[in-house]
Amino acid sequence: MKPLITFCVLLLLVPAVARSQNKSPGAGPVIVLETAKGVIEIETYPEEAPKSVAYILALVKKGFYNGQRFHRAEANFVIQIGDPQTRDMTKQADWGRGNSGTPIGVVEITKKRKHGPGAVGLAHSGSAKEAAGQFYIMLRAAPSLDGKYAVFGHVIKGLDVAAKIQKADVLKRASVRE
């Protein structure tokens, strides 16, 4: 009977082991985005972008992104979120102009992390120091963005979900899995 119990316990552990193997070496906490179209999981890179990762994780833990809408969704290019004005449909003309109100204040651009499919970076309107809570997910490679925006994470699950996101789709809940 013991071998059967051991086998059953091992079967229960396989999904957890397989999931943890999806993360890259040196990856930090995972951000989980729950949308109506499915779940997107993003590993973070605290070694390359420690202040950026800490900043975004703090916003996630405060519930900053919950209920926001994706204000940018360009098919086969990018989706973007982080403007609290998107909770109000009457402010749609201004979507994309708002943010957390407090810039990160640092530029953590690394040559190690590129803008390939699934890259997650900090949006800004001119200076990387001014990034303040908006982030994007790349749906395809965009090497022209390398060196201009800080890539702080990468989608490890749900890139197909990200590709289905349309402008005004709601992010139901964002959470952190350590």
C-alpha positions as CSV (number, residue, x, y, z in Angstrom):
1,M,0.0,0.0,0.0
2,K,2.9,2.4,0.7
3,P,4.2,2.5,-2.9
4,L,0.6,3.4,-4.1
5,I,0.5,6.3,-1.6
6,T,3.9,7.5,-2.6
7,F,2.9,7.4,-6.3
8,C,-0.2,9.4,-5.6
9,V,1.7,12.0,-3.6
10,L,4.2,12.3,-6.4
11,L,1.4,12.8,-8.9
12,L,0.0,15.6,-6.8
13,L,3.4,17.3,-6.7
14,V,4.2,17.2,-10.4
15,P,2.1,20.2,-11.4
16,A,3.7,22.4,-8.7
17,V,7.2,21.3,-9.8
18,A,6.4,21.8,-13.4
19,R,5.0,25.3,-12.7
20,S,8.1,26.3,-10.7
21,Q,10.3,25.2,-13.6
22,N,8.7,27.8,-15.9
23,K,10.5,30.6,-14.0
24,S,13.9,31.7,-15.2
25,P,17.0,31.6,-13.0
26,G,17.1,34.7,-10.8
27,A,13.4,35.4,-11.4
28,G,11.5,36.9,-8.4
29,P,7.9,37.0,-7.4
30,V,5.2,36.3,-10.1
31,I,2.5,38.8,-10.8
32,V,-0.8,37.2,-11.6
33,L,-3.3,39.1,-13.8
34,E,-6.9,37.8,-13.8
35,T,-8.9,39.0,-16.8
36,A,-12.2,37.9,-18.3
37,K,-10.2,36.3,-21.1
38,G,-8.0,34.3,-18.8
39,V,-4.9,34.5,-16.5
40,I,-1.6,36.0,-17.4
41,E,1.5,35.2,-15.2
42,I,4.5,37.4,-15.2
43,E,7.9,36.5,-13.6
44,T,9.8,39.6,-12.3
45,Y,13.5,40.4,-12.6
46,P,14.6,41.9,-9.3
47,E,18.3,41.4,-10.0
48,E,18.2,43.6,-13.1
49,A,15.4,46.1,-12.1
50,P,15.2,46.0,-8.2
51,K,13.5,49.4,-7.7
52,S,11.1,48.9,-10.7
53,V,10.1,45.4,-9.5
54,A,9.6,46.6,-5.9
55,Y,7.5,49.6,-7.2
56,I,5.2,47.5,-9.4
57,L,4.8,44.8,-6.7
58,A,3.8,47.4,-4.1
59,L,1.2,48.8,-6.5
60,V,-0.2,45.3,-7.1
61,K,-0.3,44.5,-3.4
62,K,-2.2,47.8,-2.8
63,G,-4.8,46.8,-5.4
64,F,-3.9,49.7,-7.7
65,Y,-4.5,47.7,-10.9
66,N,-7.7,46.0,-9.8
67,G,-10.6,47.1,-11.9
68,Q,-8.5,49.1,-14.4
69,R,-9.0,48.6,-18.1
70,F,-6.4,48.0,-20.7
71,H,-6.1,51.4,-22.3
72,R,-3.9,50.3,-25.1
73,A,-4.3,47.1,-27.2
74,E,-2.6,46.9,-30.5
75,A,-3.0,43.5,-32.2
76,N,0.2,41.6,-32.6
77,F,2.2,44.4,-30.9
78,V,1.4,45.4,-27.3
79,I,-1.2,45.7,-24.5
80,Q,-0.8,48.3,-21.7
81,I,-2.4,49.1,-18.4
82,G,-1.8,51.4,-15.4
83,D,-4.1,54.4,-15.8
84,P,-6.6,54.6,-12.9
85,Q,-8.9,56.8,-15.1
86,T,-9.8,53.7,-17.1
87,R,-12.2,52.7,-14.3
88,D,-14.4,55.6,-15.6
89,M,-15.8,55.0,-19.1
90,T,-16.7,58.8,-19.4
91,K,-12.9,59.6,-19.3
92,Q,-12.0,57.4,-22.2
93,A,-10.6,60.3,-24.2
94,D,-8.0,60.7,-21.5
95,W,-7.1,57.1,-21.0
96,G,-3.3,56.5,-21.0
97,R,-2.5,59.9,-19.5
98,G,-2.9,58.9,-15.9
99,N,-0.6,56.8,-13.6
100,S,0.1,56.2,-10.0
101,G,1.1,59.8,-9.4
102,T,4.6,59.0,-8.1
103,P,7.4,58.3,-10.6
104,I,9.9,55.5,-9.9
105,G,12.7,58.0,-10.4
106,V,15.3,55.5,-11.6
107,V,16.3,54.1,-15.0
108,E,16.9,50.4,-14.8
109,I,17.4,49.5,-18.5
110,T,19.6,46.4,-19.0
111,K,21.0,44.9,-22.2
112,K,20.2,41.4,-20.7
113,R,16.4,41.8,-21.1
114,K,15.1,42.4,-24.7
115,H,11.7,43.4,-26.1
116,G,10.7,39.9,-27.4
117,P,7.3,38.3,-27.2
118,G,6.1,38.3,-23.6
119,A,8.5,41.0,-22.4
120,V,6.9,43.2,-19.7
121,G,8.2,46.8,-19.4
122,L,7.6,50.1,-17.8
123,A,5.8,52.7,-20.0
124,H,6.8,56.3,-19.9
125,S,6.1,59.4,-22.0
126,G,9.6,60.5,-22.7
127,S,11.9,59.8,-19.8
128,A,12.4,56.4,-18.2
129,K,12.8,58.2,-14.9
130,E,9.2,59.3,-15.2
131,A,7.7,55.8,-15.4
132,A,4.8,55.8,-12.8
133,G,2.9,52.6,-12.8
134,Q,1.9,51.9,-16.4
135,F,3.3,48.7,-17.8
136,Y,3.0,46.9,-21.1
137,I,3.3,43.3,-22.4
138,M,4.9,42.8,-25.8
139,L,3.0,40.5,-28.1
140,R,5.9,40.3,-30.6
141,A,9.6,41.2,-30.8
142,A,10.3,45.0,-31.0
143,P,14.1,45.5,-30.9
144,S,13.6,49.2,-31.6
145,L,12.4,49.5,-28.0
146,D,15.6,47.9,-26.5
147,G,17.5,50.5,-24.5
148,K,14.6,52.9,-24.2
149,Y,12.3,51.1,-21.7
150,A,13.0,49.0,-18.6
151,V,12.0,45.4,-19.0
152,F,11.2,44.2,-15.5
153,G,9.5,40.9,-16.3
154,H,8.3,38.3,-18.7
155,V,5.1,36.4,-19.3
156,I,5.6,32.8,-18.3
157,K,1.9,31.8,-18.8
158,G,-1.0,33.3,-20.7
159,L,0.7,35.1,-23.6
160,D,-2.2,33.7,-25.7
161,V,-4.5,35.4,-23.2
162,A,-2.6,38.7,-23.6
163,A,-3.0,38.4,-27.4
164,K,-6.8,38.3,-26.9
165,I,-7.0,41.5,-24.8
166,Q,-8.9,44.4,-26.4
167,K,-8.9,48.1,-25.5
168,A,-11.3,48.5,-22.5
169,D,-11.0,44.9,-21.3
170,V,-11.0,44.9,-17.5
171,L,-8.2,43.6,-15.3
172,K,-10.3,42.0,-12.5
173,R,-7.5,41.4,-10.1
174,A,-3.8,41.5,-9.9
175,S,-1.9,39.6,-7.2
176,V,1.6,38.5,-6.3
177,R,2.8,34.9,-5.9
178,E,6.1,34.8,-4.0
